Amino acid sequence: MAGLPSTIYNTVFKRTSTFALACVCATFFFERTFDLGSEYLFEKVNEGKLWKHIKHNYEK
Amino acid sequence: MWKPTKVQSYLKAANQVVSNNIAPLKPNAVIAPKPVTLIPQNPQCSFALSQLLPDGNVRISSGPAVSTQVRWAHTDINVPDWSHYRRDPVKAPTAKSTDSEEGRKSFTYLIAGAGTVTAAYAAKAVVGQFVSSMSASADVLALAKIEIKLGEIPEGKSVTFKWRGKPLFIRHRTAEEIATEQGVNVSSLRDPQHDNDRVKKPEWLVILGVCTHLGCVPIANAGDFGGYYCPCHGSHYDASGRIRKGPAPLNLEVPYYEFPDDTTLVVG
């Protein structure tokens, strides 16, 4: 009966305070991951079009 | 309850009355019955309509044409199968819901938490965008700085520049002036500030040329203290830009500045 779900439920989700804290902390990591991921995807899609990809042709 | 027996005499003008179906408690006098008009009922609300319906058992309950068979709902009405919508741990009829309660609640809260996290991320992005729109743009910031070659300003001279629409005084102070200003007793000043707090290099005084009284532009190398003098209302500033005499309440403002090298001054 007492497994991972019940542990998580009792430590995190049961109290509103811990739930809110978990949301805030998760937002921090989510933002970092999401921003980096979307940036990486953008550069992957626009490979060869961005200034930093063609910079070496114009600058020494 | 007091019953107005004499009121009826005032109702004589009426030639017909509407029955309220309440019998008078006690007739005081014999009054000739008035013609009663029955107003046909015109049902307009659901209650009035329901009053018109026949109530009680209105069907034929016995006789040769009446079937005795009774139709029970549970025998032939198909109830839809909702099990697709139900959580797996409670699908079995024998499962105890308390056994899987925490797991099911965890899942629900996990979904809610994921939504909260996404919403917080989006809200932060929106707020950040609005706040950053309030800050100065790059072209404004580029104009907000002024670079001054210090070699062009001889010692003992105060030069005026225009910076952010305001006059900017750069004063190349002599050793004598520096010694005088540093020796001033701070407690005797109206706006107490030591000379060292107002300059980064003692030879160079950088101040805004706006009188702190009413905003006139002071005149350099004038006044009783050898610094600046405001002609509008006679405020005297010393060679450190501090108010010494006159109506102005505060010292001349020192903007942010720095010396990238020995011959250059950047204000802003």
Interface residues (C-beta under 8 A of the other chain):
Chain A: M1 G3 P5 S6 I8 Y9 N10 V12 F13 F19 A22 C23 V24 A26 T27 F30 E31 F34
Chain B: D99 E102 G103 K105 S106 F107 Y109 L110 G113 T116 V117 T118 A120 Y121 K124
